[in-house]
Amino acid sequence: MRKATFARLGAVLTLIGLGIGMSTVVTSADAAQESTWCTRKDNIAIVGTSADTGYGTTGYQSTTDTWFPTTYGWTTKLANDVHSQWQTNVQNYSHNGALAADYLPGGRWAGTTGAIADMQAKQPDLVLVDLGGNDLWAQNDPAKFQADLNNVIDGIRAARPGVDILMSIYAQLKWTPNPYGGNTQKYTWDQYASVIYQTAVAKGTALVDLRQYIPPAGSANLPNPSPWTSDNIHLNDAGNLAEYGMWWGWTASLGSICG
């Protein structure tokens, strides 16, 4: 992205309304590169987990643990709005339970392991990366998560050189014992969030942090309605609407800067 354009973008992303906490991290190489989202707006790719499939919202009925269009799912609302605004198409590769490693060779599902190859064919102009929650749930070593996340970002950039990437830190979910990990918590969400932040810095991507405006799951002073489902892991209809505001605020603000 050109330096002048990026300076404006950084200011807008920092000061944008909607109560959204945002940070933008850029390397000198990125500053000299034209924004792919500004240039085309033809396609958006979503790389995520159950936080991004519509799971936890009213009407979710997927039989494959993948994206399903629900009224309040943030990815559905975003897809509808970007298509209405710019005729943008959205490819949602998210899968319930997905680890960062599932988007790499050896991952558990064809839809996730094939995501990067499909991006090479479709050439998205913006990629939203929302990973880490299941690595916490499985209690994967944060160092392994960091290596896997780095490889995912590198793979996306190899498939679509210079593509705009927006990474996110999910809201403060509550860890519970689960089938994928042990019965003892060794690692906290803050450790995985730190990995996501460090990766954004190292890779020069934009970054948003939902913890700044969605209260932690299981906290004593949750609003009514609560943004969380009863499992304290997934955002419900209200939580998805809040999350939608963050994603739409970012894409729409950048879109308005681009013209």
MIZALUM-958897 format. One line per 3 residues: their letters; for each residue x, y negated, z negated of N, C-alpha, C. Coordinates in steps of 0.05 Angstrom, whole numbers. Each point is the difference from the previous one (the first is absolute). Last residue first. Layout:
N
a = X,Y,Z,X,Y,Z,X,Y,Z  ...;
end
This chain:
259
gci = -243,-85,46,-17,-13,20,-18,20,14  68,6,-76,9,8,27,-16,-15,21  -24,-10,-90,26,-13,5,9,5,29;
sgl = -76,44,-32,-6,-28,5,25,-16,6  7,92,-23,-12,-3,26,-6,-29,6  33,23,-85,21,2,20,-11,-4,28;
sat = -62,2,-68,17,-24,-3,23,1,20  -59,74,-4,-13,-23,11,17,-25,-2  32,81,-38,-2,2,29,-13,-25,12;
wgw = 5,5,-95,27,0,12,-2,-1,31  -80,7,-51,12,-26,-4,28,-2,14  -45,83,-2,-12,-19,20,13,-28,-3;
wmg = 25,65,-64,10,7,27,-10,-19,21  -31,-13,-89,29,-3,2,10,5,28  -90,15,-21,6,-28,0,29,-6,3;
yea = -30,89,-12,-5,-10,27,7,-29,3  2,40,-85,23,7,16,-3,-10,29  -73,-11,-58,23,-17,-9,24,5,17;
lng = -73,55,14,-6,-26,10,22,-20,-8  5,87,-33,7,-1,29,-6,-27,12  -24,16,-90,29,-1,3,8,-2,29;
adn = -91,13,-20,9,-27,-8,30,-4,3  -37,86,18,-10,-20,19,10,-28,-7  63,67,-45,-28,5,9,-8,-21,20;
lhi = 102,42,-26,-18,-23,-1,-27,6,11  71,71,-49,-10,-11,25,-18,-25,-5  42,47,-72,21,2,21,-9,-15,25;
nds = -51,20,-84,21,-20,-5,23,1,20  -88,50,-8,26,14,-2,23,-18,-6  -92,-29,15,4,11,-26,26,15,-3;
twp = -4,-81,70,-17,23,-5,6,12,-27  16,-106,20,11,27,1,-22,21,-2  -7,-99,-7,9,6,27,9,29,3;
spn = -80,-41,-67,29,7,0,8,5,29  -83,-67,-20,8,28,1,30,4,0  -1,-51,-55,-25,15,6,-12,-11,25;
pln = 108,3,-44,-24,-15,7,-24,19,4  81,23,-68,-6,1,28,-26,-16,5  64,16,-81,-17,-23,8,-5,0,29;
asg = 54,67,-46,-22,-5,-18,-19,-21,10  58,68,65,5,-21,-19,-25,-8,-16  13,67,74,-2,9,-28,5,-22,-20;
app = 39,-18,95,-20,20,-6,1,8,-29  32,-99,30,9,28,-2,-23,19,-6  -21,-92,53,9,8,-26,8,30,-1;
iyq = 9,-69,83,-18,22,-8,9,10,-27  48,-70,43,-27,-10,-3,-21,23,-3  99,9,5,-3,-28,-8,-29,-9,-3;
rld = 32,86,33,0,-2,-29,-5,-28,-10  13,26,94,-28,0,-10,-1,-2,-31  73,-31,76,-1,14,-25,-28,-2,-12;
vla = 61,-9,101,-22,-10,-17,-2,18,-24  74,-26,87,-7,16,-23,-23,-14,-15  66,4,100,-18,-14,-17,-9,19,-23;
tgk = 95,20,45,-28,1,6,-16,-19,-18  100,30,10,-10,-25,10,-29,1,8  62,68,-42,-10,3,27,-11,-25,12;
ava = 33,4,-91,21,12,17,-8,1,30  -63,-31,-65,23,-18,2,21,11,19  -73,55,-18,-9,-24,15,23,-20,3;
tqy = 15,74,-55,-1,8,28,-9,-23,18  -1,-12,-93,27,2,9,1,7,30  -84,0,-42,11,-27,2,28,1,11;
ivs = -40,82,-18,-13,-13,22,11,-28,4  30,47,-75,11,12,25,-12,-14,25  -34,-23,-84,26,-12,3,13,11,26;
ayq = -81,38,-27,-4,-27,10,26,-14,5  2,83,-42,-6,3,29,-5,-27,13  15,0,-92,24,10,13,-5,3,30;
dwt = -72,-23,-57,18,-23,4,26,9,14  -65,64,-27,-7,-14,25,19,-23,5  39,80,-59,-23,-19,-1,-4,-13,27;
ykq = 45,100,-40,4,-25,15,-25,-17,-1  5,85,-43,28,-8,-3,4,-28,12  -85,66,-41,8,-23,17,29,-8,-6;
tng = -52,99,-7,13,-21,-15,8,-23,19  -39,84,27,-19,-10,-20,12,-23,-17  28,23,105,-1,14,-25,-21,-12,-19;
gyp = -15,-4,107,23,-6,-17,-2,16,-26  -66,6,70,24,-3,15,25,-4,-17  -94,9,-32,10,25,12,27,-3,13;
npt = -24,-65,-83,-12,7,25,12,25,12  -9,-79,-91,11,25,10,-16,9,25  2,-103,-13,-11,22,-16,13,26,11;
wkl = 10,-118,7,9,27,6,-14,20,-19  -34,-98,40,7,14,-25,8,28,6  8,-99,59,-16,24,-5,9,14,-26;
qay = 11,-100,45,11,16,-22,-19,24,-6  6,-44,101,-8,-8,-27,9,20,-21  56,-4,91,-27,6,-9,-5,-10,-28;
ism = 68,-36,76,2,13,-26,-29,3,-10  38,-11,107,-15,-8,-23,7,16,-25  35,-38,108,0,21,-20,-17,-10,-24;
lid = 11,-23,110,-9,-11,-26,-2,24,-19  51,-26,101,-9,20,-20,-7,-15,-25  22,-16,113,-7,-12,-25,-10,22,-19;
vgp = 69,23,81,-28,-3,-7,-3,-14,-27  82,26,55,-7,-27,-8,-29,-4,-9  18,88,55,21,-18,-9,-11,-28,-6;
raa = -43,97,0,-9,-26,10,20,-21,-10  21,89,-16,-22,5,18,-10,-25,13  66,-4,-67,11,13,24,-21,5,21;
rig = -26,-35,-83,15,-20,15,13,12,25  -45,57,-60,-20,-19,13,15,-20,17  53,59,-51,-14,14,22,-19,-18,14;
div = 42,-33,-77,19,2,22,-12,14,24  -51,-4,-79,3,-27,12,19,1,24  -9,80,-48,-26,-7,13,3,-27,14;
nnl = 72,28,-53,-1,15,25,-26,-5,15  11,-39,-86,19,-11,19,-1,13,27  -50,38,-69,-12,-25,9,18,-14,20;
daq = 33,78,-42,-22,6,19,-12,-25,11  66,-9,-66,12,11,24,-22,5,21  -29,-27,-85,14,-22,14,12,10,26;
fka = -40,63,-57,-20,-17,13,13,-23,15  56,54,-51,-9,14,24,-21,-16,15  30,-34,-81,22,-2,19,-8,15,26;
pdn = -59,2,-75,-1,-25,15,23,-3,20  -42,95,-30,22,-17,-8,-1,-26,16  -91,51,-14,24,3,16,21,-19,-11;
qaw = -94,22,-31,24,-5,-16,25,7,16  -96,-1,27,16,25,1,25,-2,-17  -55,-76,6,-18,22,-9,15,26,-1;
ldn = 44,-75,37,-3,-2,-29,-16,23,-11  5,-4,91,27,7,-10,1,-4,-31  -77,-26,46,1,29,-3,28,9,-9;
ggl = -14,-93,16,-18,9,-21,1,30,-5  49,-47,72,12,1,-27,-18,11,-22  -14,-58,101,8,26,-10,11,-3,-28;
dvl = -37,-55,88,-11,0,-27,5,28,-13  18,-70,92,11,24,-14,-8,-2,-29  -25,-43,104,-5,-2,-28,9,25,-14;
vld = 23,-52,98,-2,25,-14,-4,-6,-30  -9,-50,105,2,-3,-29,-4,27,-13  1,-5,92,11,-27,-3,4,-7,-30;
pqk = 0,100,57,-15,-18,-17,15,-27,-2  6,86,65,15,-26,-4,-16,-20,-16  -16,96,35,-20,-21,-1,13,-28,-5;
aqm = 54,81,5,-18,0,24,-18,-25,0  56,15,-74,17,-4,23,-16,-2,26  -43,24,-79,6,-29,1,18,-6,23;
dai = -18,89,-18,-24,-13,12,4,-30,1  66,50,-43,1,6,29,-24,-13,14  3,-5,-93,20,-18,12,3,5,30;
agt = -62,54,-50,-7,-28,0,20,-17,15  -4,99,-22,-1,-10,27,-5,-30,3  2,47,-84,26,4,12,1,-10,29;
tga = -83,-6,-46,20,-17,-12,28,4,13  -74,52,30,-7,-28,3,20,-20,-12  7,96,-10,7,-9,27,-5,-30,4;
wrg = 23,42,-97,-23,-2,18,10,-11,27  59,15,-78,-20,21,-2,-22,-1,21  109,-30,9,-24,-7,-15,-22,20,3;
gpl = 86,-1,46,-3,18,-22,-24,-7,-18  45,-78,55,0,28,8,-1,18,-24  -43,-92,-20,26,8,11,-1,29,10;
yda = -69,-47,-49,3,-14,25,26,5,14  -22,35,-87,-18,12,19,0,-14,27  51,-30,-78,12,22,15,-18,13,21;
ala = -31,-66,-63,16,-13,21,12,22,18  -87,32,-44,25,-10,-10,14,-15,22  -110,25,-13,25,-2,16,23,-11,-17;
gnh = -98,19,-20,21,15,-12,27,-3,13  -82,-24,59,-2,3,-29,23,18,-10  12,-58,88,-10,26,-8,-1,1,-31;
syn = 14,-73,94,0,6,-28,-13,27,-6  15,-55,84,13,27,-4,-2,9,-29  -50,-72,73,4,5,-29,10,28,-4;
qvn = -8,-82,79,5,29,-3,7,5,-30  -53,-83,60,14,9,-24,2,31,1  -16,-93,71,-6,28,-7,17,8,-24;
tqw = -37,-102,38,22,18,-9,-11,27,-6  -41,-87,31,-3,25,15,23,19,-6  -17,-85,-45,21,0,21,-3,25,18;
qsh = -66,-23,-70,16,-25,3,18,0,24  -53,77,-25,-18,-22,6,16,-26,7  47,75,-30,-10,5,26,-19,-22,9;
vdn = 35,-3,-86,21,-6,19,-9,6,29  -60,20,-71,4,-28,2,22,-7,21  -23,91,-21,-23,-14,13,7,-29,5;
alk = 62,51,-48,-1,9,28,-22,-15,15  7,-13,-93,21,-13,14,-1,7,30  -61,43,-56,-6,-28,2,21,-15,16;
ttw = 17,90,-19,-23,-3,19,-7,-29,4  64,21,-65,11,4,27,-21,-2,21  -22,-7,-93,14,-23,10,10,4,28;
gyt = -90,43,-42,28,7,3,15,-23,13  -97,5,-16,17,-17,-16,30,7,2  -71,46,51,-8,-28,0,20,-18,-14;
tpf = 35,89,47,-19,-6,-21,-6,-30,-1  53,82,65,-12,-27,-1,-21,-3,-22  90,63,-1,-29,3,6,-12,-28,-2;
wtd = 105,55,2,-17,-24,0,-28,7,8  48,83,-39,11,-22,15,-20,-24,0  -8,95,-32,15,-17,-19,14,-23,15;
tts = -65,65,36,28,5,6,19,-16,-18  -97,-4,4,5,28,-6,29,7,5  -58,-95,-27,20,13,17,4,29,-9;
qyg = -61,-76,-32,-8,27,6,20,15,17  -31,-97,-61,24,14,11,-7,30,3  -58,-72,-37,-4,11,27,24,14,12;
ttg = 15,-72,-77,-26,12,6,-1,10,29  96,-5,-47,-21,-19,7,-25,15,8  82,44,-22,-7,-15,-24,-22,-20,6;
ygt = 61,27,81,-5,17,-24,-6,-17,-24  28,-30,88,-27,-4,-8,-8,17,-24  89,-8,41,-18,16,16,-30,-6,-4;
das = 82,-35,-46,-4,-13,26,-18,16,18  32,25,-88,-6,-28,-5,-9,-14,26  34,89,-3,-28,-1,-5,-9,-29,-6;
tgv = 88,-3,52,-9,22,-17,-31,-1,-3  73,-42,81,-8,-2,-28,-10,26,-12  26,-66,89,15,23,-10,-6,0,-30;
iai = -40,-50,95,-1,2,-29,12,26,-9  0,-73,92,2,27,-11,0,-1,-30  -34,-65,89,10,1,-27,1,30,-8;
ndk = -6,-62,100,-3,24,-17,11,-5,-28  -7,-70,68,-15,21,13,-6,23,-19  50,-91,-6,-24,7,-16,-17,22,12;
rtc = 86,-59,30,-21,16,14,-25,3,-16  79,-57,-25,2,3,29,-24,14,12  13,-14,-95,-6,-25,13,-2,4,31;
wts = 27,73,-52,-29,-5,-5,-8,-27,13  91,25,3,-16,17,18,-30,-5,-4  82,-71,-17,-19,17,-13,-17,16,20;
eqa = 103,-35,16,-28,-8,4,-18,20,-14  102,-22,-31,-16,18,16,-29,-10,2  77,-33,-54,5,-6,28,-18,15,19;
ada = 0,13,-95,-7,-28,5,3,-8,29  25,87,-35,-29,-3,5,-7,-29,8  89,20,-25,-6,12,26,-30,-4,7;
stv = 33,-27,-85,7,-19,21,-7,11,28  -60,37,-79,28,-2,5,6,-20,22  -85,7,-73,9,1,27,30,-2,1;
vts = -99,9,-63,29,4,-1,10,3,28  -89,-37,-63,9,6,26,30,2,0  -93,8,-70,28,-8,4,8,8,28;
mgi = -97,-18,-65,15,10,23,29,-9,-1  -105,5,-53,29,-3,-4,15,12,22  -104,-42,-6,17,22,8,30,-6,-6;
glg = -91,-49,-6,12,11,-25,20,23,6  -49,-58,64,-11,26,-6,12,12,-25  52,-75,64,-21,3,-20,-8,29,-4;
ilt = 100,-35,32,-26,7,10,-20,4,-23  98,-20,0,-19,-18,-11,-29,7,7  79,50,29,5,-5,-28,-24,-15,-12;
lva = 2,18,92,-4,25,-14,5,-3,-30  15,-74,57,-28,7,0,-5,25,-17  89,-28,14,-14,-19,-17,-30,8,-2;
glr = 55,49,58,7,6,-28,-15,-19,-19  -10,-14,93,-13,24,-9,6,6,-29  45,-71,41,-28,-6,-4,-15,24,-11;
aft = 89,13,23,-2,-18,-23,-29,-7,-6  19,50,77,2,16,-24,-2,-17,-25  2,-42,85,-25,15,-4,0,15,-26;
akr = 79,-42,25,-20,-20,-7,-27,13,-6  72,55,31,4,-10,-28,-21,-20,-8  -22,80,69,16,-24,1,1,-13,-28;
m = -11,105,12,-17,-23,0,18,-25,0;
end
